[in-house]
């Protein structure tokens, strides 16, 4: 049973990191802010809280639960890239850097709350 959990993590991780890379390539090309990183992190906040609320009383297998959360969402989101890009923005423009940090933090809380609420409704 344990090997299926690792397979789920590997499959989810491969999918999440591939999607993150693609979105960063598409959205980070011509903007003032790293929109790709912002998008994946906000989506990850929503998805993790949504799945969390769905999995509490679910009968889904542990390999699917962990594959989606730790594997897919864990590799889709990126805190390290967020911090590097934040520091670069702050060095270039205190205003843009501060806006990005505040928007990411508040947006993350709003997306997490929304994911929990929508997850409870469905």
C-alpha positions as CSV (number, residue, x, y, z in Angstrom):
1,X,0.0,0.0,0.0
2,X,2.8,2.4,0.8
3,X,4.3,2.1,-2.6
4,X,1.1,3.4,-4.1
5,X,1.4,6.5,-2.0
6,X,4.9,7.2,-3.4
7,X,3.6,6.5,-6.9
8,X,0.8,9.0,-6.3
9,X,3.3,11.6,-5.1
10,X,5.5,11.1,-8.1
11,X,2.7,11.3,-10.6
12,X,1.2,14.4,-8.9
13,X,4.6,16.0,-8.5
14,X,5.5,15.6,-12.1
15,X,2.2,17.1,-13.2
16,X,2.3,20.0,-10.8
17,X,5.9,21.0,-11.5
18,X,5.3,20.8,-15.3
19,X,2.2,23.0,-15.1
20,X,4.1,25.4,-12.8
21,X,6.9,25.7,-15.3
22,X,4.6,26.2,-18.2
23,X,2.5,28.9,-16.5
24,X,5.6,30.7,-15.4
25,X,6.9,30.7,-19.0
26,X,3.5,32.0,-20.3
27,X,2.7,34.6,-17.6
28,X,6.1,35.9,-16.5
29,X,7.4,37.1,-19.9
30,X,6.1,40.6,-20.2
31,X,4.8,41.9,-16.9
32,X,5.7,44.1,-14.0
33,X,5.0,41.3,-11.6
34,X,5.7,37.6,-11.7
35,X,2.1,36.7,-12.6
36,X,2.9,33.0,-13.1
37,X,4.2,32.5,-9.6
38,X,1.3,34.5,-8.2
39,X,-1.2,32.4,-10.2
40,X,0.1,29.0,-9.1
41,X,0.5,30.1,-5.5
42,X,-3.1,31.5,-5.3
43,X,-4.5,28.5,-7.1
44,X,-2.6,26.2,-4.8
45,X,-4.1,27.9,-1.7
46,X,-7.5,27.4,-3.1
47,X,-7.0,23.8,-4.2
48,X,-5.3,22.6,-1.1
49,X,-8.0,24.0,1.2
50,X,-10.7,22.7,-1.2
51,X,-9.2,19.1,-1.2
52,X,-8.6,19.3,2.6
53,X,-12.3,20.0,3.2
54,X,-13.3,17.2,0.7
55,X,-10.9,14.6,2.2
56,X,-11.9,15.0,5.8
57,X,-14.8,12.5,5.6
58,X,-14.0,10.9,2.2
59,X,-13.3,7.3,1.4
60,X,-10.7,8.2,-1.3
61,X,-7.5,6.2,-1.1
62,X,-4.5,7.6,0.7
63,X,-2.4,7.4,-2.5
64,X,-4.9,9.7,-4.3
65,X,-5.2,12.1,-1.4
66,X,-1.5,12.5,-0.9
67,X,-0.8,12.4,-4.6
68,X,-3.1,15.4,-5.1
69,X,-2.1,17.4,-2.0
70,X,1.6,16.7,-1.4
71,X,2.4,15.6,-4.9
72,X,0.5,17.9,-7.3
73,X,-0.2,21.0,-5.2
74,X,3.1,20.8,-3.4
75,X,5.0,20.9,-6.6
76,X,2.6,23.3,-8.3
77,X,3.2,26.0,-5.7
78,X,6.6,27.5,-4.9
79,X,7.5,29.5,-1.8
80,X,11.2,29.7,-2.7
81,X,10.5,31.3,-6.1
82,X,8.0,33.7,-4.5
83,X,10.7,34.9,-2.0
84,X,13.4,35.4,-4.6
85,X,11.0,37.3,-6.9
86,X,9.8,39.3,-4.0
87,X,13.3,40.4,-3.0
88,X,14.1,41.3,-6.6
89,X,10.9,43.4,-6.9
90,X,11.6,45.1,-3.6
91,X,15.1,46.0,-4.8
92,X,13.8,47.4,-8.1
93,X,10.7,49.1,-6.7
94,X,9.6,49.3,-3.1
95,X,6.1,50.0,-4.2
96,X,5.8,47.1,-6.6
97,X,7.5,44.7,-4.2
98,X,5.3,45.7,-1.3
99,X,2.2,45.4,-3.5
100,X,3.2,41.9,-4.6
101,X,3.9,40.8,-1.1
102,X,0.6,42.2,0.2
103,X,-1.5,40.9,-2.7
104,X,0.1,37.4,-2.4
105,X,-0.6,37.2,1.3
106,X,-4.1,38.6,1.3
107,X,-4.9,36.7,-1.9
108,X,-3.6,33.5,-0.3
109,X,-5.9,33.9,2.7
110,X,-8.9,34.7,0.6
111,X,-8.3,31.8,-1.8
112,X,-7.8,29.4,1.2
113,X,-11.0,30.6,2.9
114,X,-12.8,30.3,-0.5
115,X,-11.5,26.8,-1.0
116,X,-12.7,25.7,2.4
117,X,-16.1,27.2,2.0
118,X,-16.7,25.9,-1.5
119,X,-15.4,22.5,-0.5
120,X,-17.9,22.4,2.3
121,X,-20.8,23.2,0.0
122,X,-20.0,20.5,-2.6
